[in-house]
Amino acid sequence: MIRLIRYIANGHGLEALGWLLAGLIIRWVLIALIEAKQAKPTHDTLLGANSQALPPEPSVQEPPLPPPSRGLSALGNPWLAVGLIAAGPVLFLLVQGLNPKETRVGELHVLASGSHPASEVELRVDGTPLAAARRSGPHLTFQVPEGQHEVRIVDTALGGEKELQLDLQPGETLFVPAHPDQCAVEVDMATLTYGQPARSTSTRMNGITVRALPVVYRHSRMKAMPLPDGVLSFNELPDEPPHRGPASVLLPLPCDFTGDDRIAWRELRKRFPGLEDSARRAGYTEEDPTRGEVSAMNDAQLLELHQRQGAALARETPP
């Protein structure tokens, strides 16, 4: 039953309906054959052939038998039954036409490292090269049929390749690295792009917020994972901050630099000049703590950091 529910949830509802109707029709045919065999009259001409005739029994009016309620006779018109039997294969072919297998695909999201992703990254699925369906900066999206596949990614900018065994579900988007040593860092762009208050990291003290480095998460030593919600590239950031969910970007970084938020943040600012400019405008400094450091501070440390950052922000803000 669980497998049937999962089969229908994966977009096979029409096929399941077609098989159910075919099963009902087969059941009707079998029951009709059994009823016809049971209703066949038997004639015995030997028993009682030499016996003396008995006086006839008084006739009693028997009530009419109800019509059969099973088998094809339950359908009334026999031509209707024949039509339903012929409609089974037709319905199955119609279901296959309305729900073709090639429309059930998932997506593989590859984050390239070079300056020319379209020409530097090659993705092969079961030995067949695929072209990117969408591209936004270093982000490449490939549409892949559902099921188990052998995936091979070659990134000439990194000088290596990566092989993966994936089981892709319909509608699923997996983020896959282009190299065994490639990792990624998720950066919050609320302050860097939209100018929202830099002191926006909440603490356990009511009303006390501080400014922490905007590193949301470090994806280290990964094989394949679902693409995080709300994560975009620089080119995909909307003009206005989103009302729901984060406004983050996913940036490639060698795994050697993803062991610590501070090290990752420093390396990203070197590799992405636009990120460095935004960080300077927002007032980020080397003294700003990481989110992990903020969560480890006691109340006195949080209050002192809040006051120090507030005074620095007042000096930087023109009157």
C-alpha positions as CSV (number, residue, x, y, z in Angstrom):
1,M,0.0,0.0,0.0
2,I,2.9,2.4,0.8
3,R,4.5,1.7,-2.5
4,L,1.1,2.4,-4.3
5,I,0.7,5.7,-2.5
6,R,4.3,6.7,-3.4
7,Y,3.7,5.6,-7.0
8,I,0.6,7.9,-7.2
9,A,2.4,10.8,-5.4
10,N,5.2,10.7,-8.0
11,G,2.7,11.6,-10.8
12,H,1.4,8.2,-11.8
13,G,-2.2,8.7,-10.7
14,L,-3.7,8.3,-14.2
15,E,-1.8,5.1,-14.8
16,A,-3.0,3.7,-11.4
17,L,-6.6,4.6,-12.4
18,G,-6.2,2.8,-15.8
19,W,-4.8,-0.4,-14.1
20,L,-7.7,-0.3,-11.6
21,L,-10.3,-0.1,-14.3
22,A,-8.6,-2.9,-16.2
23,G,-8.6,-5.1,-13.1
24,L,-12.4,-4.4,-12.5
25,I,-13.2,-5.4,-16.1
26,I,-11.2,-8.6,-15.9
27,R,-13.0,-9.4,-12.6
28,W,-16.4,-8.9,-14.2
29,V,-15.5,-11.2,-17.1
30,L,-14.3,-14.0,-14.8
31,I,-17.4,-13.8,-12.6
32,A,-19.7,-13.8,-15.7
33,L,-18.0,-17.0,-17.0
34,I,-18.4,-18.7,-13.6
35,E,-22.1,-17.7,-13.4
36,A,-22.7,-19.0,-17.0
37,K,-21.2,-22.4,-16.1
38,Q,-23.2,-22.7,-12.9
39,A,-26.5,-21.8,-14.7
40,K,-26.1,-24.5,-17.4
41,P,-29.1,-27.0,-17.2
42,T,-28.5,-30.7,-16.7
43,H,-30.8,-33.4,-18.3
44,D,-30.9,-37.0,-16.8
45,T,-32.9,-39.4,-19.0
46,L,-32.0,-42.6,-17.2
47,L,-33.1,-41.9,-13.6
48,G,-36.7,-42.6,-13.1
49,A,-37.2,-43.9,-16.7
50,N,-39.1,-47.1,-15.5
51,S,-40.6,-45.7,-12.4
52,Q,-44.3,-45.4,-12.0
53,A,-45.7,-42.0,-12.7
54,L,-46.8,-40.1,-9.7
55,P,-49.8,-37.8,-9.6
56,P,-48.9,-34.3,-10.5
57,E,-48.3,-31.9,-7.6
58,P,-50.6,-29.0,-7.3
59,S,-49.1,-26.1,-9.0
60,V,-47.7,-23.3,-6.8
61,Q,-46.9,-19.9,-8.2
62,E,-43.2,-19.3,-7.4
63,P,-42.1,-15.7,-7.0
64,P,-39.9,-14.5,-9.8
65,L,-36.1,-14.7,-9.1
66,P,-34.2,-11.5,-8.8
67,P,-31.9,-10.7,-11.7
68,P,-28.3,-11.6,-11.2
69,S,-26.3,-9.0,-9.4
70,R,-22.8,-10.0,-10.4
71,G,-20.8,-10.3,-13.5
72,L,-21.5,-8.7,-16.9
73,S,-25.2,-9.1,-16.3
74,A,-25.0,-6.4,-13.7
75,L,-24.1,-4.0,-16.5
76,G,-27.5,-4.4,-18.2
77,N,-26.9,-3.9,-21.9
78,P,-24.4,-6.5,-23.1
79,W,-23.1,-4.0,-25.7
80,L,-22.2,-1.7,-22.8
81,A,-20.1,-4.5,-21.3
82,V,-18.4,-5.1,-24.6
83,G,-17.7,-1.4,-24.9
84,L,-16.1,-1.3,-21.4
85,I,-13.9,-4.3,-22.2
86,A,-12.7,-2.6,-25.4
87,A,-12.2,0.7,-23.5
88,G,-9.6,-0.8,-21.2
89,P,-6.6,-0.8,-23.6
90,V,-7.8,2.5,-25.1
91,L,-7.9,4.1,-21.7
92,F,-4.4,2.8,-20.9
93,L,-2.9,4.2,-24.1
94,L,-4.7,7.5,-23.4
95,V,-3.1,7.6,-19.9
96,Q,0.3,7.0,-21.4
97,G,-0.2,9.8,-23.9
98,L,-1.4,12.3,-21.2
99,N,1.4,11.4,-18.8
100,P,4.5,10.7,-20.9
101,K,7.6,9.6,-19.0
102,E,9.9,12.2,-20.5
103,T,8.0,14.9,-18.6
104,R,9.0,13.4,-15.3
105,V,12.3,15.0,-14.7
106,G,14.4,16.4,-11.9
107,E,17.2,19.0,-11.9
108,L,20.9,19.0,-11.2
109,H,22.4,22.3,-10.0
110,V,26.1,22.7,-10.7
111,L,28.1,25.6,-9.3
112,A,31.1,26.3,-11.6
113,S,34.3,27.9,-10.5
114,G,35.7,29.5,-13.7
115,S,34.8,32.6,-15.5
116,H,33.2,30.8,-18.5
117,P,30.9,28.1,-17.0
118,A,29.0,27.2,-20.2
119,S,32.2,26.2,-22.0
120,E,34.2,24.9,-19.0
121,V,31.7,22.6,-17.4
122,E,30.6,19.3,-19.0
123,L,27.9,17.1,-17.5
124,R,27.3,13.5,-18.7
125,V,24.4,11.4,-17.5
126,D,24.9,7.6,-18.2
127,G,27.5,8.6,-20.7
128,T,25.4,11.1,-22.6
129,P,26.4,14.8,-22.5
130,L,23.6,17.2,-21.5
131,A,23.4,20.9,-22.2
132,A,22.4,23.3,-19.4
133,A,18.7,24.2,-19.4
134,R,19.4,27.5,-17.5
135,R,22.4,29.5,-16.5
136,S,22.8,32.4,-14.1
137,G,26.4,33.5,-13.5
138,P,28.3,30.4,-12.3
139,H,25.1,28.5,-11.6
140,L,24.2,25.9,-14.2
141,T,20.9,23.9,-14.1
142,F,20.5,20.6,-16.0
143,Q,17.2,18.7,-16.5
144,V,17.7,15.0,-16.0
145,P,15.0,12.2,-16.2
146,E,14.0,10.6,-12.9
147,G,15.6,7.4,-11.7
148,Q,19.1,6.2,-10.9
149,H,22.0,7.6,-13.0
150,E,25.7,7.7,-13.2
151,V,26.7,11.3,-13.4
152,R,30.1,12.6,-14.5
153,I,31.1,16.3,-14.2
154,V,34.2,17.8,-15.7
155,D,35.2,21.3,-14.8
156,T,38.3,22.3,-16.9
157,A,38.7,25.4,-14.7
158,L,39.4,23.2,-11.7
159,G,41.3,20.6,-13.7
160,G,39.5,17.6,-12.5
161,E,36.3,15.6,-12.7
162,K,33.7,14.1,-10.3
163,E,31.6,10.9,-10.6
164,L,28.4,10.4,-8.7
165,Q,25.6,7.8,-8.3
166,L,22.3,9.6,-8.0
167,D,18.7,8.5,-7.6
168,L,16.7,11.5,-8.8
169,Q,13.0,12.0,-8.0
170,P,10.5,13.9,-10.2
171,G,10.7,17.6,-9.4
172,E,13.7,17.2,-7.2
173,T,16.6,19.7,-7.5
174,L,20.0,18.4,-6.3
175,F,23.0,20.6,-5.8
176,V,26.2,18.7,-6.9
177,P,29.8,19.9,-6.8
178,A,31.9,20.0,-9.9
179,H,35.0,18.8,-8.3
180,P,35.9,16.6,-5.2
181,D,37.6,19.6,-3.6
182,Q,34.8,22.0,-4.3
183,C,32.6,23.3,-1.5
184,A,30.2,26.2,-1.2
185,V,29.3,28.9,1.2
186,E,25.8,30.4,1.7
187,V,25.9,34.2,2.3
188,D,23.1,36.4,3.6
189,M,22.6,39.4,1.3
190,A,20.0,41.3,3.4
191,T,22.5,43.9,4.5
192,L,25.0,43.6,1.6
193,T,22.4,44.2,-1.2
194,Y,19.3,45.7,0.3
195,G,20.9,47.9,3.0
196,Q,18.9,46.4,5.9
197,P,20.3,47.2,9.3
198,A,23.6,45.4,9.8
199,R,22.9,44.9,13.5
200,S,20.2,42.3,12.7
201,T,21.4,39.1,14.4
202,S,19.1,38.4,17.2
203,T,20.4,37.2,20.6
204,R,18.9,35.6,23.6
205,M,18.6,39.0,25.3
206,N,15.3,40.7,24.3
207,G,15.8,43.8,22.3
208,I,19.6,43.3,21.9
209,T,20.8,42.7,18.3
210,V,24.4,42.6,17.1
211,R,26.1,42.5,13.7
212,A,27.6,39.1,12.9
213,L,29.4,38.0,9.7
214,P,26.8,37.1,7.1
215,V,27.9,33.5,6.6
216,V,24.7,31.4,6.9
217,Y,26.1,28.0,6.2
218,R,29.2,26.2,5.0
219,H,28.6,23.2,2.7
220,S,31.8,21.2,3.3
221,R,32.9,17.9,1.8
222,M,29.6,17.3,0.1
223,K,28.5,14.8,-2.5
224,A,25.0,15.8,-3.5
225,M,22.3,17.5,-1.5
226,P,18.9,19.3,-2.0
227,L,19.4,22.9,-3.2
228,P,18.7,25.2,-0.2
229,D,15.5,27.2,-0.4
230,G,15.8,30.8,-1.3
231,V,19.5,30.5,-2.4
232,L,20.2,32.4,-5.6
233,S,23.1,33.7,-7.6
234,F,24.0,37.4,-7.7
235,N,22.2,37.8,-11.0
236,E,19.0,36.3,-9.6
237,L,18.6,38.6,-6.6
238,P,15.3,40.6,-6.9
239,D,15.3,44.4,-6.9
240,E,13.4,44.4,-3.6
241,P,14.1,42.2,-0.6
242,P,11.9,39.1,-0.5
243,H,9.0,39.3,1.9
244,R,9.3,35.7,2.9
245,G,12.4,33.5,3.2
246,P,16.1,34.5,3.0
247,A,17.9,36.4,0.3
248,S,21.1,34.4,0.1
249,V,23.7,33.5,-2.5
250,L,25.6,30.3,-2.9
251,L,29.3,30.9,-3.8
252,P,31.9,28.3,-4.7
253,L,35.0,28.0,-2.5
254,P,37.7,25.3,-2.2
255,C,37.0,23.0,0.7
256,D,40.3,24.1,2.4
257,F,38.7,27.5,3.2
258,T,35.4,26.2,4.6
259,G,36.5,25.0,8.0
260,D,35.6,28.3,9.8
261,D,33.1,31.1,9.1
262,R,35.8,33.8,9.5
263,I,38.2,32.1,7.2
264,A,35.5,31.5,4.6
265,W,34.3,35.1,4.8
266,R,37.8,36.5,4.3
267,E,38.4,34.3,1.3
268,L,35.1,35.1,-0.3
269,R,35.9,38.8,-0.1
270,K,39.2,38.2,-1.9
271,R,37.6,36.2,-4.7
272,F,34.5,38.3,-5.3
273,P,35.2,42.0,-5.6
274,G,31.6,42.9,-5.6
275,L,31.1,41.2,-2.3
276,E,34.1,43.1,-0.9
277,D,32.6,46.5,-2.0
278,S,29.3,45.7,-0.5
279,A,30.9,44.6,2.8
280,R,32.8,47.9,3.1
281,R,29.7,49.9,2.4
282,A,27.7,47.9,5.1
283,G,30.5,48.5,7.6
284,Y,31.7,45.0,8.2
285,T,35.1,44.8,9.9
286,E,37.5,42.1,10.9
287,E,36.3,42.5,14.5
288,D,32.8,41.4,13.8
289,P,32.0,38.0,15.4
290,T,30.7,34.9,13.6
291,R,27.3,33.7,14.4
292,G,28.7,30.8,16.4
293,E,30.7,33.2,18.5
294,V,27.6,35.3,19.2
295,S,25.7,32.3,20.4
296,A,28.6,31.5,22.8
297,M,28.6,35.0,24.4
298,N,27.2,35.7,27.9
299,D,24.9,38.6,28.6
300,A,27.7,41.0,29.5
301,Q,29.6,40.3,26.3
302,L,26.5,40.7,24.2
303,L,25.6,44.0,25.8
304,E,29.1,45.3,25.4
305,L,29.2,44.3,21.7
306,H,25.8,45.8,21.1
307,Q,26.9,49.2,22.6
308,R,30.2,49.2,20.8
309,Q,28.7,48.5,17.4
310,G,25.9,51.1,18.0
311,A,28.5,53.8,18.7
312,A,30.5,52.8,15.6
313,L,27.4,53.0,13.5
314,A,26.5,56.4,14.9
315,R,29.9,57.7,13.9
316,E,29.6,56.4,10.4
317,T,26.1,57.7,9.8
318,P,26.1,61.3,8.5
319,P,23.9,63.8,10.5
